[in-house]
Amino acid sequence: MGNITLRNVSKVFGAHAVIPSIDLNINDGEFVVFVGPSGCGKSTLLRLIAGLEDVSGGEIAIDGKNATELPPAQRGLSMVFQSYALYPHMSVRSNIAFPLKMANEDKAVIDRKVSDAARVLNLTDYLDRKPRQLSGGQRQRVAIGRAIVRQPKAFLFDEPLSNLDAALRVNMRLEISQLHQDLKTTMVYVTHDQVEAMTMADKIVVLNRGRIEQVGSPLDLYHKPDNLFVAGFIGSPRMNFVSGQPAAAYQAHTMGIRPEHLVLSKENGTWAGTVGVAEHLGSDTFLHVNVDTIGTVTARVSGDFPVTHGDRVFLTPDAQRVHRFDDKGLAVR
Amino acid sequence: MARNVSTRRKIVVTVVAWTIGILIFFPILWTFLTSFKTEAEAIASPPSLFFFDWTTENYHEVQSRSNYFLHFMNSVVVSFGSTLIGLIIAIPSAWAMAFSPTKRTKDVLMWMLSTKMMPSVGVLVPMYLLFRNTGLLDTRTGLVIVLTLINLPIIIWMLYTYFKEIPGEILEAARMDGASLSKEIIYVLTPMAIPGIASTLLLNIILAWNEAFWTLNLSAAKAAPLTAFIASYSSPEGLFYAKLSAASTMAIAPILILGWFSQKQLVRGLTFGAVK
């Protein structure tokens, strides 16, 4: 089991409330991603769950039991750090075995569990090496190995892929998702990268300035953002926001339209503009169009649409896909 | 990009460097050479550098007049003992200040350092009276206590600097992995800090071995270390340069040898953190 419940959890550093008050329920077996800009309190929230920071108020329950005052080791959680945090003086084998050794497990049991974990993570040939002799991806796998041998109630990941290069990041993303499907253990994952959040999560928690902006499945957040912040944060390239006259046409203070929901034409349309920068990705092209009355609008078109810098184009928002927000930035539905 | 250095410049720099090196080393060399001269040759003017009748008579004389082995053992006990006790106190202290600092940690560190700014002689009388009244005068225990206390600020400062270099996340990982505080220090922190601890140990043994103010003032015969052994040959009634030199050579030889064998460790320790 790995059910984690936060009730009125707050964290104050000096006079600064990093997390004013948060309520959240993480169900057993769920892959939950905390996402938000840097400084939004997502890592702090994870460290509160881990027990590496003390809460200033509220309660954390793990499997229904109050764990607020428990030290990290007794919460039954494993953590994977951004810097891997491997023990540099120990071999890969000793690194993975360390939590079992601390739990005074039998040597035969330790050996079996370590070799099982090493096999799952393709580390069998590296067991006698020191962390410094491994690549970044291998180090991250050792850190994951160290986390899984304890068979924790939940895994906590603190931006685990930030130190890897782009190609490796995509691979490790898949490996972690695969691991979640195999183990079916609760995972709480912190990232600032909304692509990681969208691709991995069962449930995304969007945080901003220590508050939860919205909780939902990736597609929920994409299709039905509760407010301007979530609308702008989820989706890449980000949603276009337009206020004033064009928004009023939709009875909204601000209208939002995703780049992929703008129809592009060279002949006619609602908004006329000039192509500024065209980013060709091959499959798609991102156009930054300077619309005469509105400003720069980003549009996503098929990669074979013939258009370059300086072309005159017309954009028409897909009326079904327009998001409407009131003057407080909240969604109007 | 490598800089272009002309051959002439290389020669000049080499000569200057060697000259400075020899100048610094000269007193030690001179002491060593004098220890093989007769007393007459030792004070001869002009002095001869290498061409004199080499004799080991001074060493025999020093051996028969005083108990070198006793002083040597006193030095070993006092310097190793004070350093080890200092480390046992300093490791948890430095751990606390490096990984669990408070608003006052910097002040505490500065205060400890400030105790080294006061001239020792300023507290000689109260210290002497304390030692006399508690029966610690001229005992190895007394010298171990005083040397532990005077070197503790340096030990804590050095360890604090090394511990600061260890990423806190690794200790947090140990905590997540179920390590108690003592296991965290034994299995994770100490092995990672071994180079730093080793160089702190070595430097403090050297400092304690050479400490002359307190060892001379608080010991007489029984607990006197090698510093007192040297000093016993420089008396106001008349100097015996050759014997003084022989005693000095015998006193510094063990620590010189220790330093020589551990120089790699010492240099690494003293430049730790300078280059990431």
HADDOCK unambig.tbl for C-alpha pairs under 7 A between the chains (distance, minus, plus):
assign (segid A and resid 72 and name CA) (segid B and resid 175 and name CA) 6.34 0.50 0.50
assign (segid A and resid 72 and name CA) (segid B and resid 176 and name CA) 5.31 0.50 0.50
assign (segid A and resid 73 and name CA) (segid B and resid 175 and name CA) 6.02 0.50 0.50
assign (segid A and resid 73 and name CA) (segid B and resid 176 and name CA) 5.01 0.50 0.50
assign (segid A and resid 73 and name CA) (segid B and resid 177 and name CA) 6.12 0.50 0.50
assign (segid A and resid 73 and name CA) (segid B and resid 178 and name CA) 4.20 0.50 0.50
assign (segid A and resid 78 and name CA) (segid B and resid 176 and name CA) 6.35 0.50 0.50
assign (segid A and resid 79 and name CA) (segid B and resid 176 and name CA) 6.78 0.50 0.50
assign (segid A and resid 85 and name CA) (segid B and resid 169 and name CA) 5.71 0.50 0.50
assign (segid A and resid 85 and name CA) (segid B and resid 170 and name CA) 4.55 0.50 0.50
assign (segid A and resid 85 and name CA) (segid B and resid 173 and name CA) 6.40 0.50 0.50
assign (segid A and resid 86 and name CA) (segid B and resid 170 and name CA) 6.48 0.50 0.50
assign (segid A and resid 87 and name CA) (segid B and resid 170 and name CA) 6.66 0.50 0.50
assign (segid A and resid 87 and name CA) (segid B and resid 188 and name CA) 6.99 0.50 0.50
assign (segid A and resid 89 and name CA) (segid B and resid 191 and name CA) 6.90 0.50 0.50
assign (segid A and resid 89 and name CA) (segid B and resid 192 and name CA) 6.44 0.50 0.50
assign (segid A and resid 99 and name CA) (segid B and resid 177 and name CA) 4.53 0.50 0.50
assign (segid A and resid 99 and name CA) (segid B and resid 178 and name CA) 6.07 0.50 0.50
assign (segid A and resid 102 and name CA) (segid B and resid 178 and name CA) 5.75 0.50 0.50
assign (segid A and resid 102 and name CA) (segid B and resid 179 and name CA) 5.77 0.50 0.50
assign (segid A and resid 103 and name CA) (segid B and resid 178 and name CA) 6.84 0.50 0.50
